[in-house]
Amino acid sequence: MKIDKDKIMKEQREWMIKEHLIARGISDKKVLEVMGNLAREKFVPSKYMVDSYGDHPIPIGHSQTISQPYIVALMSELCEFKGDEKVMEIGCGSGYQAAILSALAGNVFSLERIKPLAENAALILEELGCSNVKVIHSDGFDGLPHEAPFDVILLTAAPESIPQTLIDQLADGGRLVAPEGNTVQQLVRIRKKSGKLNSETITYVSFVPMLKGAGS
């Protein structure tokens, strides 16, 4: 009997939406729709494919991970997308979050310091038709000052504190969503209005550390 892998993955994706996202309070219909239609298994190493929709991080090589679905959904929801935002993502990794941003925002610039990850993510995103995403091999601490300001800045790795260089690149009225901290990390959302910052702590999290430099 032939196993229909696509059907199995679709069922697991539906289970993820129901049990890991909706049941835990994710309510943004667009976020749920996008994640419900995106094949997460395309972004994980083949040996982990059967566990693509488990609510936990999955290693993707180079000491990096693809974040658990709930955290991806929560961070996407916290960005409060309207659909036309200019976005900078720090830490492209597998490209999964960038693919979600592609469907939620206008234009996405996704920075990745590890060259093989950047190249692989770019190939997957191109295959999926995410033409509004540009993957850039670069040091995330620098951001992209020549493309600033950004309506949304999202970090998928944790700096000890949010770099001022990134805050400076946030547009007035913009939102920055990021994990922050060293041993103890918290997910924060920073809003900029009339040059003033308002920061709120959302929850405790555990992310890989944000490192300086752009390696090979």
N, C-alpha and C positions, 0 to 999 in steps of 0.2 A: 504494500500500500504506500503510495507516494504521499509524503508529508508536505502540506501546503504551508511553507514557512511564512509567507506574506500574511496569510490568514491568522496564523498563530501570533505573529507580531502585532497585528491590528487588534486582536483580542486583548493582548497584554497592554497595549497602548490605551485602550478604552478602560481597562482596569486601573491603570495608573491615574488617568484623569479622575475617575470616580473616587478611588480609595486614597490616593496620595495627595491629590490637589483639592478637589471640591470638599472632601471630608475634613480637610485641614484648614478650610476657610478661604481658599482662592476663589474669587468670584468674578474676576474680569473676564467677560465672555469672549473677547478677542484673544486674550492670552490662552484661554482654554481651547478655543477653536484651533489656533495655530499649533499648539503643542499636541493637540489631538490628531492633527493631520501630518505632523512631521515625524519621519522615520528615524528615531533616535539610534537605532541599530547601525545606521550608516556612519555614525560618528565614533563608534567604539571599536577596539580591536576585535577581530573575529573570534578569538578565544573567549571573549566576554559577551558575545552577541546574545546568548540565551538569557543573560541577566540584564539586558538593556534597560528594562523598565522597572528594575528594583529601585526603591527610594534610598539610594546611597551613591556616593561617588564611585567612579570606575577609573582605574589607571589607564592612561593613554600613552605612557612612555615618557622618558626624560623627567621622571619624578613629578609629573603633572597628572591631573585628574579631570574628568568631566563631572561637573557638579551634580548632586542629586536633583531629580526633577522638581521636588517641592521648592528648593531654594532658587532654582532657575525661574520657576513660575512666580515666586514671591518677589524676586528682584525685578522681574519684568513688570509685574503689577505695580510695584512702587514707583516705577518710572512715569506712570500716568500718561501713556502715549495717546496722542490724538491722531497720529498717522502721517504727519509731515515733518517730524523732527529730524534734525541733523544730530547724529549720535557718534560718540567716540567710545569704543569698548577697549579696555585695557586688559589684555590676556585672552587672545582668541582661542588658544588651546585647540580643541577638537573642531571648533567651528559651530558647535550646536547652538550656543547662545546667540552667535552672530546670525545664524539662519532664522532664529525666532525674531531677532531685531529687524531683520530684512522685511519680514511680513508686518511688523508693527509700526515701523518708522519710515522716514523718507529716504535718507542716505546714511550709510553706516561706514565708519572707518574703524577697522578692528586691528589693534596692534598686538603683535606677538614677538617676544624676544628670542624664542627658540626657532631657528630657521626651518628645520624639518617639519615642525608642527605648523608653522605658517604656510609652508608650501602644500602640505597635505590638506589643510583646512581650505585653502584657496581652490584646490582641485574639486573637493566635495561641494563647496558652495557654487562653483561654476556648473558642476553637473546638475545641481538642483535648480539652476536658473536664478540664483540670487544676484542679479546683475547690479543691484544698488549697494552691494557690499564690496569694499576694497580692503583686502588684507595686506598689512604692512609689517615687514620685519623691522622692528624698532624697539628702542628702550621706552617702556611705558611711562617711566618717571618724567620723560620729556614731553609727553603728549604730542600734539600736532599744532603748534602755535600758528603755523601758516594757514591752517584750515579753521582755526577758531574764529568766533565762539561756537560752542556746541550747546544745543538745547538739552541734551541728556549726555551724561558721562557715567559709564558703568564699569566698575572694576570687578574682575573675577579672580583676583589674588589680593592678599591682605598686606598693605603697607603698615608699618608701625603707627603712622599717622598719615592723614591724607596730604599728599604733596601740594604745596602752595601753587606749583606750576600748573597743576590740573584745575585747581579752584579758579585760578586766573583765566583759564580757558572756558569756563562755564558762562553761558549767556545769561543776561538778566532775565529772570523768570525761569531759569533752568533748574534741573534736578540732577544731583550726583548721588548715585547709590553705590555703596561699597562696604566690604568688610574692612575692619580697622582693628589693629592691635597685634600683639606678639603672642605671648602665652595664652592670654584671654582675648578673644576677638568678639567684636560686636558688629552687627550690620547697622549701618547708619544711612540716613537720607539727608542730604544737605540741599536746601533751596536758596537761591540767590534772588533777592528782590531789592531793586534800587541800590545795588552795591553792598547790601547787608546780607549776612548769612544766617540762616536758621537751621540748626541741626537737631535731628531727632534720632534716638536709638530705637531700633526695631526689635532685635532679639540677639541672643548669643549664637555664634556660628563658628565653624572651623574650616578655614581655607588654607591652601598652600600659600607660603609667604610671597610677597611681591619683591622680586629681585631686580637690582640695577644691571644695566648693560644689555647689549644685544649680541647673543652668542651664535655660534655656528651650529 
